[in-house]
């Protein structure tokens, strides 16, 4: 094994482009919007002044007209809550626009044995979080920039609670990494269509509701009931350190649950036609983990947003 690790590491390190960038998505729309719903529920109960400040700042968002269109017919707290949900998913909705930042969505470290000789992080989520938090908290910054920064903060916290945005696999089979599972195919059950592991985890918290807003509300209601906000919050005096701690949690879940300490990493196929069926219990465990991570992301996001004032 040691020779394998060293050989893979040498061939990879020759041009660190071997650690191929991951896809820009994390949770699907429902998961991201649910974190916004949960953050709103928490913040509205504990710090309504922060909610008012965020709503006021969002009036200057460059996509304000789009938000207004999607908020049509809503008023009061329902409108505010939906705004938070839309903010959390906006960085995905704006893909391809000048605001798109594909490499901000992840901070990946290897979970395979190669991590011992390639302890690198791929992705700029950590740097982006620090920069966007500074802008959002700066009362002298242009309000349009603060509004964009708020949306990115909400999205980044959600992203970094998805295990496959913190951990990925590299081996002989995937010498340039498995791109956070996006080129590693499995089947949910016998006869099912192949799906890549990244998409599998992105959709893990989704409920079978076509309307993304209603689906997000169903996710939020379910995970808030199953995972009440802890009495003690873990946002330290240094939010950057807190984010890194949340990423370490996700990395551990990628290693232990998503890749099952390497056992599953030897199962997925690069060829869709040869995609194997997931082992018994995997889907249920994945849903349990995903629900807990969405809940944690929402509660922690509320603590981050509480740092923002008009």
N, C-alpha and C positions, 0 to 999 in steps of 0.2 A: 504493500500500500504506500509506503514512504517513497519508493521509487516512482510510483505512479503520480503521486502528488507533485514531486519535484519535476518530473517530466512535463506534466501539464502546466505547472507554474512557469517553467522556462519558456515553453512554446507560447504561452499566453503573454508573459511579461515582455516579449520581444517588441510588442507594439501596443500598449495597453488598450488599443482599439479592440482587442479580443474580447474585452468585457463589454459586450454589445449593449447599447442603451435599451431600456425596457419600454414597453408601451406607456402611453401617457394617461391611461385610465386607471382608476383604483376601483372603489365601489361603483356600481352602476348608479343611475339617477336616483333610484329609491334609497339606496344606502346613504349617499351624500345629502340628499334632501332631509332624510330622517335625522342626521346629525344636526342640521340647522333647526329642525323642529324641537329637538331635545334641548339644544342650547337656548333657544328662545324660551321654552317652558321654564328652564332653570333661572335664566337671567331675569325674566319678567317677574318671577316670584321674589328674587333676592335683591335685584338692583335695577329697578325700572328706569332710573336715570340713565344708565348705560344703554338701555334699549332706545330711549328717546334720542340719545346722542347719535347712535348708529343710524336710526331712521332718518335723522336730519342730514347726516353726512351723505347718505345714499341718494339724496335729492340731486347731488352733483355727479352721479355716476355717468360715464360716457354712454352707457347703454340704458340710460334712464327711461327712454321711450319704450324699450323692450320690456323692462320691468313693469312699467305702468300697464302695458297691454296684457301681461300675464297676471296682473293683480286686479284687473277689471272686475267690478261687481263685489269686491271684498272691502270691508271697512273694519275699523277698530282693531282689536287684538287678532282677529282672524287674518286681517291684511298684514299686520306686523309679522305674524308667525309665518305666513306664506313668503314674505319678503326674505326672511332668514333662510328658508329652505331654498329659495331661488339663488340667493347669494352663495350658498354652499356648493351649488352645482354649476354656477356661472363659468368658472374656469374650464369646465368641459364643454359647456354650451358655446364658448367663444373660440373653440379650436379653429385654426386657420385664419384667425383675425390678427391684427397687430398686437393684441394682448396675449396671444397664445405663447406659452412657455413650456414646451414639451418636457424639458429636463428638470423642471421644478417639481414634478409629481412624485419623485421617489428618491430614496437614499439607500441604495442596495449594497449589502455586504454578503459575501459568499457564506453559505451554510455548509458547503461540502468540505472535505478535508483540505482542499486547496487553500482554504482561508488562512491556514497557518503560515503560508508563504506568500499569500497575496491578500494582505489585510487592507484592501482598498475599498473606498466607498464610491459608487457610481451614482451620479445624480446630484442635484443641487437643492434638494428640499430643505436642508438645514440652513444653508446660506439664505435662501429665499425667505424662509420663515423669519429669520432675524431682521432682514431688510424690510420686509413688509410690515412687521410689527412696529419697527421704528417709525415708518411712515404713518401708519394708522394712529399711533400715539402722539404724533407731533401736531399740535394745534396750529402751527405756522405753515404746515405743508398744504399745498393746494387741495381743496376738498375733493376734486375729481380723483387725484392720486390716492387720497385716503380711502375713498370709496372702493377703488380697485384693490387696494391693499387689504381691506377688510374681507373682500370676497376671497382673495387668495389665502388669507389666514384661515378662514373657515374651511376651505378646500384642503389645504395642506395638513391640517390637524386630522381631517378624515382620511386622507391618503395614507398618512403614516401610522394609522391603526389597522391598515390592511396588511396582513403578514407578507404577502408577495410584493409589497413595495418597500420592504426592509431586507428581505433575504432572497437569494437565488442560488442556482446550482451550476457547478462547472465540473466536467469530467471528460473522459475520453469520448463518450457519446455526445457531450455538449461542450466541445473545446473552446467555444466562444461564449459560454454560458447558455442557459436555456431561456434567456431573455425574460427572467422572472416568471417562467412557466409558460410564456406565450408561444413557444414552439415545441412544447411537450404535451402530447395528446393522450387523453384517456376517455373512457366511456362511463357515464353515470351508472348504467346498468346494462345487462346483456341486451343486444339489439339496438341500443341507443346510438344516436349519432355521435361521432367523436367531437370532443371539445378540448380546447387547450386549458391547462391548469390555471392560467391567469384569469381567463374569462370565467372559469368555474368559481374561483374565489371572489371575483368581482360581483357575481350574481348571488353569492351565498345568502345575504340577508333579504333578498327580494321576496315579496309576497306575490301570489298569482293574480295580480290586478293590473290591467292594461294601462290605466291612467296613472302616470307617474306620481302625481300629487297625492292621489288617494292611496297609492301603494306606499308612498313614503310615510303618510300619516298612520297607516296600518303597522308599518315597521316600528315607528316611534312609539306607538301605543303598546305594542307587544314587548319591546325591549325595556321600556320604562317600567312596565309592570313586573317583568322578570328580573330586572337589574336596577333596583332603586339607587338613587344617588348616594354614595357613601357619605357618612357624616364628616369624615376627614378628607379634605382635598389634598392633592399632591403637587399643585403648582407651586414651585419653589420661588424664591425671590429672583431667580434667574430663569425666565421662561425658556431660554435656549437650552438650558440643562434639562428642564422638564421634557421638552420635545425629544431630546436624545434618550431620555429614560423611556418614553413611550415607544420610540423606535426599537430600543433593546427588547422590550416586551414583544413587539411584532416579530423581531428577528428570531427570538426564541420560539415563537409559535410557528414561524416558517420552518424552522429546523425540526421541531418536535412533532408538529401536527401536519403541516402541509406536505413536508417531505418525509415525515416519519423517521427521522434520524438516518436518512439515506435509504431506508428500505423502499420507500415509494419512488425515490429518484431513479431507481433502477427499473421501474415499471413503465413509466410513460414512453411513448414512441414518437420519434420525429416524423414517422410516416402515419398519416391519418388512418390509412387502411389497416394498420396493425395496432391501432390504439387499444390497449387492454381495458378491462372492466376494473373499476376501483374496488378495493377490498371491502368486505362487510364492515359496516359501522362508520366508514369514512365520511359519507355524506351527512350523517346525523351529527358527528363530531364537528364537522366544518360549520354547520348551521349554528351550533351552540357557541362556537368560538366567534363566529361573525357577529351574532347578535350581541354578545358581550362587548365586542370591540366597538360596535356602533354606539352602544350605550355609553361606554367610557369616553369615546371621542366627543359625544355631545355634551356630557357633563364637563369635561376638561375644556372644551371650546368655550363654554360659558365663562370659565375662569379666565381664559385668555382675553375674551371680549370685555370683561369687567375692567380691564386695564385701559380701555379706550374711553376718552372723554371728549366732548365737543370743544 
